[in-house]
Amino acid sequence: MASRVSTMKLLSLVLSSFVIVQIALAGDPDILSDFLVPNQNNVDGSFFTYTGMRVLVNQSTFPANFTILKASMVEFPALNGQSVSYAVLQYPASSLNPPHTHPRAAELLFLVDGSLEVGFVDTTNKLFTQSLQAGDMFIFPKGLVHYQYNADPNKPAIAISSFGSANAGTVSLPKTLFATNIDDTILAKSFKTDVSTIQAIKAGLA
């Protein structure tokens, strides 16, 4: 009997350790060097510099549509292994950043100018919303569906977002559901509507 209890405790410990390891691996993996570069012999300060945001400084007109300028490891390879990335979001009047998720990071948004209506939905389907003014910050927890909307019909807004991953990823719900060739019948049944409605939505996103 004692042997069986001991075996059960050992099994429980092994399973618990496995869960802890999985949680620990949920973020960006740790690296075993100061930084990651394609060729260690030819690196200087320019590798750690990103100039892609200069267009904002020299911008004479605001974009006509919602625009994101990103600095992730795709655009800025020096971020690889550093568990951080960045984005500048520009919202013309009455524009929307549609519902989406970031599967690999939380998003900390800082509103620089204008106003935004923001919200996210947790895993119990509870909606959390807030009206932001310039100077406010809002956190979108990792992996949860969220959005931002500039409800002002006259004034644009601009925000800066930081992410706890060099490659946070973005899953746009409208595009994922209606622009990836999921069968119309499956979508119609999922949304309890008809195929013609689904086709109309797809046409609108095309």
N, C-alpha and C positions, 0 to 999 in steps of 0.2 A: 504493500500500500504506500509506504514511504517513498519507494522508488518511483511509483506512478506519479505521486504528487511532485516529486523532484523533476521528473520528465516534463510534466505539465508546466511547471514554473520556467524551466529552460525554454520550452517551446514558446511560452508567453513572452519571455525576454527577447528571444530571437525575432518574433513578430513585431514587438515594440521597437526594437532597434531598426528593423526594416522600414517601419513607418517614419521614424526620425530621419533616417538617411534619405528617404524620398522627399520629405519636407525640406531638408537641407539642400537638395539638388533642384528645388523648384525655381530658384533664381538663376542668374548668370553664374556659370562655374568659375571658381577661383582659378587664377593663373599662377604659374610657378616662376614667373619672371616679372621684372618691373613693368614691362609693357610688351605688346606683340607688334612686330613689324615684319613685312615680307622679307626684307634683307637687312639683318642687323648691322652690316658693314657700311651701309650708306644712309644712315639716319641723322638728321639734324633738326633744328627747331621748326623748319617748315613742315615736317611731318605732323607735328603736334598743333598746327595752326589751321583753322578753317575760315575761309574768307567768303563762304557762300551767303552770309547774311549782309554783306555790304550793299546788296541791291536794296535793302530796306532803307539804308541811310540816304541813298541817292534817288529813292523813289519819288517821283513828282506827282503821280496820281494813284489813288487807292484802287485796288483790283475791283473789277465789276462783279466777280463771283467769289465765294468763300475760297480762301487760299491757305495752304499750309506750306511753310518752308521748314524742312527737316534737317537736323544734323544728327543722324544715326550712324552706325558703323558702315552703312552702305555709302553714305555721302562723305563720311569722315572716318577713314579706316583706323585712325589712332584711338578711336573709342573702343575698338575690339578688346574685350577683357576688362573694361573699366566700369561696367555696370551703370552707365549713365548715358543719356541722350537728351535731345532738346528739340523744341519745335516752336516756331512763331506762327500764330494763327490770326488771319485777317478776315474779319466779318463785315462785308458791306451792310448797309441798312437792310433790315428784314431778312437776313440770311441765316442759314442753318448749317451746323455740322451734324449730319444725321446720326441716329443711334448706331453705336459701334462699340467694340471692345478692344482692349489691348491684352492679349493673353499672357504676356511675359512681364508686365510691370504695372504698377500704379502710376497715375498721372497727377502731378501737382500743377494746377493751373493758376497763374497770376494774371489778373486783368489789368492791363496797362492803361487802357483808355476806353471810354464808352461804357456800356452796360450789357450784361448777358443774363439770360434765364438758363440755368443749368440743372441737370438732374441725373441720377443713376438709379438703377433697380437692383436690389439685393437678391439673394438666392431664395428668399421667401416671397418674392414678387412685391416687396414694399418699395414704393417710389419715394426718393428723397430729392427735394427740389430747393433751389435757392435763387434769389435775385442778387446778382453781383454788381457792384459799382467799382469804378477805377480804384485800384489799390487793394482790392479784396483777393484772397486766395481760396481755392476749393480743391479738395482731394477726391479723385475718382479711384476707388479701390481696384486693385488688380483683378482683371478678368471680368468685371461687371459691365453690363450694358449702360452706356451713358450718352449724353448729347449736350450741345450748347446751341443757344438760339439768341440772335440779336433781334429783339422785338421792336427796337426803335426804328420807325419808318424813315427817319431822316439822318441819323448819325451812325457812322461805322464804329466798329470796336476792334481792338487789337489785344491779344493775349499771348503770354509765353508759357509753354508747358515743359516741365522736366519729367524724365522717366527714370526709374531705377533699373534700367536695362539698356545695353548698347543697341539692342534690336527688339523694342517692345512689341512690334507687330501691330497691325490694325486689321480688324475684321469688321467690315461695314455690313450691317444687317441688310439694308436694301439690296446691295450688290450681291452679297453672299446668297440671299434667298432667291432673287429674281433675275440675276444676270450670270448664272453658272450652269444653266441647262438642267436644273432640277425639273423633273417632269411636271407639266401643268396640272395633271390630275392629282399628284401627290400634294402640290401646293394648295390646290382648291380644297381638298379634303382637310388639310392641316388648318386652313383658315376658315373652314366651314362656309365656303362660297362656291362660285361656279368657275369653270375654265375660262370663260370669256372675260371675267373680271381679272383673273390672273394674267391673261394675255394683254389686257389693257395696261396693267401695272408694268409689265415687262416692256411694252412699247414705249411707255413714258420714260423709262430709265435708259432706253437704247440711245 
